[in-house]
Amino acid sequence: MLGRLRRGTAVAGLVLAAVLGVGSWTSADAQTPLTGPPPGSAEWVADTALGVRLPDPTNASPAEVAAFFDALAPDQQRQLAFRHPQVLGNLDGAPVPLRYLANSLALAQERAREQARATDASLLPEEREQAARKAARYAELTGRQLLVFDPRGRGQLAEVFGDLAHAARTAVLVPGSDVDLASSDRLAAMAKELRAAAKDQVAVVAWVGYTTPVGVGLDAAREELARAGAPRLERLVAGLAPLTGPATLFCHSYGSVVCGQSAPDPARVSGLVVFASPGLGLERADELKVPVWAVARNPEDWISNVPHVSVFGLGHGADPTSPGFHARLLPSTGSHGHSDYFAPGSASLAAFAALAATGSPTTA
């Protein structure tokens, strides 16, 4: 018993050392996950102007939300968007065009608020500078198709590329560490590459809808942020599935832990594609009810240095590219480093595009 304990402690130490020692990626910035309903939910629930009870964002399912909006006239739907943009813009199950409208209104409100703060002499200089940066970022996002917009904390959003209602298939990109509202264009660039490689047949959602780890520290070695993010991902795909059919999830790095924890439903998710993955928090792919594809790591991806174990709450389990995990393997030739698996001309992007468009990693 003592020997096993010592070996377990030694392995935990190796995991921690590896996770905390990956060069410039190291960070000790612990994150508190953003959970609960969107801002303004109390006012939404108290609103009786339409003479009906509005669905509670805390516990109403996407199906219940969809049924509620189906019973409203278009002008009633728009009234709610203008009165409660931050709630409606983030309400899974609400009509997609209505969410785009609501989020454009919420974005404009937040931009005006931050612009006012940027010139408020009562604030500290660093507070004014931060407000100016936020206002500039909100200006960059203006006019985009936003399915999620939540400015709290580091901020969350989901941006849609293509037409969810008419595309043949849908893909959802789930990011790893260091992606938030300010840096979401990195994920958006992957979405654009995937859509272009699939010859615009696929609608792509760049989903920054959970609190990601900052750097590669304890948050990245543990599953707490993934467990908090997984239900948010489940609600997203549950809200989309009646419109789009089952989506393919493309899960990068720590995002693969989120995908693994989300217990994907085959009626809503056609499969998972994991790349640069530290593990899914699972020992075998068949623990999930949907197909799992894992991309072979390119030689320059530092994730290869992270041990694939789970000890004392550290690590994310088996290597999804190992034979024992039983995932379906995809090539990575032509990609470089940890975040370049969508590189134009790479074998990984070609397989991603084929999977997104047809459900098969080859076009033959």
N, C-alpha and C positions, 0 to 999 in steps of 0.2 A: 504493500500500500504506500509506504513512504517513498519507495523508488518511483512508483507511478506519479505521485504528487510532485516529486522533484523534476521528473521528465516533463510533466505538464507545465510546471513553473518555468522551466528552461525554454520550452516552446513558446510560452506566452511572452517571455523576454525577447526571444528572437523576432516574434511578430511585431512587438512594440518597437524594437530597434529598427526593424526594416521599414515599418510604416513611418516612423519619425525621422528616418535618416535618408530620405530620398532627395538629397541636394536642396535646391532652392525652393522646392515645393513644400518644405516643412512649415507648418503653422500651428500655433497653439490657440487659435481663435475658436473657442467653443461657441456653438450656435444654439439658440433656442428655436425649435421649430415653430413655424406659423401654423396654427390650427384654429378650428372653430369657424363660425360663419363669417361672411364678409362684413366690412364696415357698414354701419347703417341698418343692420338687421333688426334692431329693436324698433326703429321707426317704421320699417317695412311691415313687421308683424302687427303693429298698432294701427296701420292704415286701413280705414274702412270706407274710403271714398267711393269705391266701386260697389259697395253693398255686399261684398263677399269677403270671406277670410282668405288672406293671401297665404300661400304655402310657406311653412316655417323653414328657412334655410338650414336650420340646425338638424332637422330630422326628416324633412320631406325627401322622398326618393326622386331621382331624375324622372322616373315614369310618372309619379304623381305631379311633378312640376309640369311635365309635358301635357298631361291631361287637363290641368288647370288652364294653361294658355290656349289649348285647343277650344276651350269653352268661351274665350273672350273674343270680342270684336277687335279688328286691327287698331282702331283708335283707342280702345281701352288698353291694349298692350303698349302702345306708344306713350300713353299717359304714365304708365308705371315706369317706363324707361326714363322719362324726364324727371319724375319725382324721386326715383330711387336708382340712379345709374350704377352706383357701386355694388348694390345688391344684385340687380338684374344682370349686369355684365358678367357676374361670376356664378350665376345660378345654372348649374348643370340640368339639362332637360328643357330649358327655355329655348325658343326658336333662335337659330344661329344669327339671322340678320338682325334680330332684336338685340342680341348680345353685342354685335358689332356697334349698333347705334348707342347702346347704353355705355359701352366702354369708350367710345369717342367722346361722349359727354363727360364721363368721369375724368378722362384724360385732360380735357380742356379745363375742367374745374381745378384739378390738381396743378396744372401748368400755371394758371392765373394765381393760385395760392402761393406757389413757390416763387413766382416772379415778384409778388408783393413782399415776400420775406427777403428776397435778395436785395431789396432796396430799403429795408426796415432798419433805421439807424439804432433802434433799441437792441438789436441783436448783436452778438459778437461777430467779428470779421469772419471767423471760420464757419459760423452758422450761415452767414450771408453767402459765402462761397459755396457751401454745400447746397443751399437753396438754388443758386444760379446753375449749378451742375444738373440738379434734378430738372429744373425748368427747361434746360437745353436738351436733356434726354427726352423729356415729354414732347418737345417740339419735333424731335427726330421720329417719334412714334406716331405722330399725327397722320391720319389718312391710311393707316395700316389696318388689316383685318385682325382685330384683337378679340380673341375668345375669352381671355382672362386678363384682368388688369387689377392689381392690388398693390397700392403704394406702401403698405406697411412694412416696416423693417427694411430689409434689403430689396424688397419688391419682388412681385411675381407677375408673370404674364404668359399667355399662350398666343402665338401668332400663326395665322393660317395662310398657307400658300396654295392657291387654286380654289376650286369651287367644291365645297364639301357635299353639296346637294346633287351634283351631277358627275363628279369624278367616278371612274370605274372602281377605284379602290382608295383606301385611306391609310396613311402611315402617321405614327406619332413618334416623335423623337424625344427621348428622356435623357437629360444631361447628367453629367457627373459633377465633381467639385468645381467651385468658383464661378458658377453661372448664376446670375440673378438678373433683375430688371435692367441694371446698368450695362451688363455684359452679354445680354441675350443675343446680340447680333452674331456672336460666334456660333450659336446653335442655329440661328436663322441662315447662316451661310451654308451649313450642312444641309438644311432643308431645301435650299435652292439648288444645290448640287444634286441631291437625290431626285428632285422633281425634273430637273433638266435631263438627267441620265435616263429617267423613265419616260422621256419624251412627253412630259406634261400630262400623262395619263393618270397621275396620282395626285390627290390632294394631301398636303403634308402639314401637320400641326407641330410646330416647335414649342414644346410644352415646358415652360419653366414654372411649374406649379407647385413646387415644394421647396423647403429650405435646404439648400445644398451645403455640404461641408466647405469650409474655407481652407484651402491648402490640403496637405496630406498630414493630418494630425490624428488625434484620438477620435474626432467625429468621423473621419473617413475610415477608421479601423473598426468602428462600432456600427450597430444597425439602428440606433435610435432615430436618426433623421430619416432613414429609409422606412421605418415602421410608421412614422408620422406622415410621410409622403404617400405611401401606398394607397390608403383609402381615398386620397384626393385623385390619384390616377384612376382608381376604380370608378369613381363617380364621373370623371371625364369621359371614359370610354362607354360607360352606361348611358350617358346623355347623348353621345354621338351615334351609337349603334343603330337606333331606329332610322336614322337618316342616312348613314354611310355604310351600314353593314359592319362586320367585324374588321377591326383595324390591325395592322401589323405594328408591333412596338419595336423600335430601334433604341437600344439601351446602352449608353456609353459609360464606361468606367463605373463609378459609384451608382449611376443610374440603373445598372443591371441589378444591384441589390434592391432598389425600389421596385423594379419590375418583378423580381423573384418573390418579393414579399406581398405583391398585390393580388395573388391568387387569381390569375386571369381566367375569365369565363369564356369558353369556346364560342358562345353566342355573341360575344362582344370583341374578342381578340382572336385573330387567326393564327398568331404565333409571335414568339419573341426572337429578336436578333440581338445578341450581346457581343460587344467588341471592346477591347482594352479592359476586360472585366477582371475585377479582383475576386469574383465569385458571386453567386446569387443568394447566398445564405442557405443553400441546399447541397445535398450530397449527390443527387441524381436528377437528370432532366425529367424523368418520368414522375417526379413528385408534382409536376405541373400537369394540367389537363390539355395543354396546347403544345404544338411543336416548338422546339428550341434549337436555334442555330447559333453557333459560336464561331467567331472569326479567329483564325490563327493569328497569333501576335507577330507583328513585324519585329526584326531584330533590334530596332531602336526604341521600342516601347518599354519604358521603365517599369511598367506594371509587372513585368516578368520577375522583378526582384522581390515582390511581395509574396510571402509564404501563403499557400492556400490551405489554411487550417482555421479552426474556430475554437479558441481556448479562452476561458474566463471572460467571455464577451468581446474578445478581440478577434478579428479576421472574419472572413465571409465564406468559409467552407471550401468545398472541392473546386478544383480548377475546371471551368466549363469546357476548356479545350482538351482535357485529358480523356483518354479512351473510356475510363471508368465512369465518366459523367454521362456518356451516351447522348451528347448533343450532336446535331448534324453540323459538320465542319464546313466553313467557308474559307476561301483563300484571301490572303492579304497582300499579294505581290503588287508592288508599285506604291504602297502606302509607307509612310515614314513617321516614326514617333508615336506619341500617345493619342494625339487628336487629329490624325491625318488620314483616317480610314475612308473619308469621302473624297480623297484626292482624285481629280479628273484623270481618267485613263487607268486607274488602279483596278485590280481584280476585285477588291472588296466593294468598290462602288458599283461595278458592273453586276455583282451578285446582289447587292442591296436593291438596285433598280429593278432587276428581274423579279426578285421576291416581292417587292412593293407592288409591281404592276401585275404579276401573274400568280403569285403564291409559290413559285418555284425559283430556285436560285440560278437557273439557267434558262436561256431563251430558246433553246433547241426543243 
